[in-house]
Amino acid sequence: MKIGYRTIKTAIGTPVAIWLAQLLQLDNFVSAGIITILCIQPTRKRSFLSSWHRFGACLLAMIFSFGIFETLGFHPLSIGILLILFIPATVKLKLTPGIVTSSVIILHLYSSSNISVSLIINELILIFVGIGMALILNLYMPSLETDLVDLQERVEDNFKTILKEIAIYLREGRETWTGKELQETEDYLKEAERLVSRDIENHLLRDKHTFFDYFVMRKKQFELLRRMLPLISQMNRLYEQNYRMADFFDELSEAVNPGNTAKLHLQTLKELRGTFDEDDLPKTREEFETRANLFRLLHEIEQYLVLKRTFKPSDI
């Protein structure tokens, strides 16, 4: 069983918030722990937004509570009327995530049967203790760079395998590959996208991530690789051009890395296309179809390399 950082923060922050509220001799001190639990989020940005939503909603709840309870009295019907007015107001002000927290404050005020200045101060301090504890704990967020580097290496290893298997099929025409790397790569890219978004939210003053462009580039390349596979599967017979293409894919499989070697391979691709143009015309329909698929394959792999050429390896 894996225990995450958010769980650890919650386990530390909740009792500390309650202890501080007790130390300050606040009424309903347990609520400070509840607010801390609600405000601890996976990222700094979400934590700040959550804190603002709850603080704003609580202030609004106090205003509505004072107006409704002091006008209509402290009975259940007043709570119903308050919620009918309060919830749409929070939605309008985009404070919806704070409804649960503010409901606790509303019930505190209702149970008091008398909204006094000291009670308002008590509730404000409860809010500050709960939110403050969550914000302090969320100042620390573990770096995700190690996880992203690991995903980068896994994606590149799978790219190497896919390119190598394409070369084998072009050269030998045998289908022994299970294709498991395709699903693995798709999962790795989705996980990388999630981690990059999360890491961006942990840096409030940064809207660009060093790995963002890299994984976007790999995702587009992966889609091109998947489009190549149906073309290759239609080549039922081997011709001279197949072996040349196989050699080229072998070269590509050895060059999958963050560095940018696309310019060199694009030149090799240009020369390869030139040799295809100089070859004799196909003699059979089957050879014509194979050659046509090889030309389409040349176009797809060119797009694959162009994507790599536009990527700046210095970014990671």
Summary of the structure (lengths in Angstrom):
residues: 316
radius of gyration: 30.7
end to end distance: 32.6
largest distance: 97.1
contacts: 955
relative contact order: 0.09
helix: 78%
strand: 0%
